C-alpha cells in the first residue's frame, strides 16, 4: 500500500475526526468509565449503535454482509484517529470474532439469523474457549457435547469468559469425538445463554472489577442447527477466528497514543529538578519501544493490505498478537516508571 495519503484519504480522516468529536462526547465517556455494570453495558451498546447507524461498525467485514468497503489505508486512518481521540474499540466477541466465522463458514440460515443482530449490537456475545485446568492448551478441552437426536447435550465448564454476565449468546468449542488427535473431534457451537443448565460464576479481579467469569454447562441442550460447519471440524473454524482476533488485537494505535502520553508526562520537570525525558537511559527505552512499534505497525499494514485484496490473515496474525502484547507490557512498565518519578 502507498504510505502517502491521497486527498480523498485526508478528507476521510477529517470526516472521522468530526464524527468522533460530535458523537463521542464527555457524557458518553463518563458512562463508559462507570463502575456500574448496567450503565457501562448500555453505554457500550449506545456507542456501537451510533457506529452502526453511520455504517462504520464492521470495517473488517465484506460489504455484502455489512462491511464498510474501506481500503487498507482507510482502515489504518480510522484506527489511528480512534486511538488518538481516546475512543474505545468495539466489544470484539461478536463483531471481530464470531461474526467473521459465521459469514465465512455458516449456513445461509445462520447468517440471516445472527449477522444483523451482531451488527446492530442487539445481542451480546462471549467466547467459550479456555477451560479450568487447560491453560493455553486449547486442544485439551474437555467440555463434551453428545448428540441426542437433533440436539447436542453439553456438559463441562469454560473459564476467563469476559462479560459472560452480559451475554445473550456464547460461541463454544466442545468435544464431540475423543478418538484420534486431540485437535480432531472438536465442534463449534453457538449456545443461547438463556438455555436451562447454564450457570455464570463471577471471577472478581484484583482491582475488584467483574469482567471475567466461569460458565458451567449442565445438560445444556443445543440444536444441531447451531453448529458451525461440520461436526468434529471446529478446530479449523477456531483457527480462522483466532487469526482475525490476533490481527485485531495488536493494539498499535492505542500503544502509540499511550507512548505520546508517556512522552508528555516524562517531559515535565518534577519538584524543580530535571525531566525524566532528559535522561539518556529513559530516552533509549522509549526509543526502543517506538522502533518495535513502528515495525509492528508496518506488519499490521501488510496484513490489512492482504485482507483488503481478498486474502486472509496468515501466520503474521500470531506475530501481531505476540509482539503487540509484549509492546503493551513494555509501555505499561514505562508508564509506571514515569508515574513513580
PyMOL commands that set and color helices and strands:
alter all, ss='L'
color gray80, all
select helices_A, chain A and resi 7-23+26-32+37-54+63-65+72-84+92-105+108-119+138-140+224-226+234-248+252-266+276-278+280-308+316-340
alter helices_A, ss='H'
color red, helices_A
select strands_A, chain A and resi 125-128+144-148+151-159+169-175+186-192+198-204+210-223+227-228
alter strands_A, ss='S'
color yellow, strands_A
deselect
rebuild
show_as cartoon
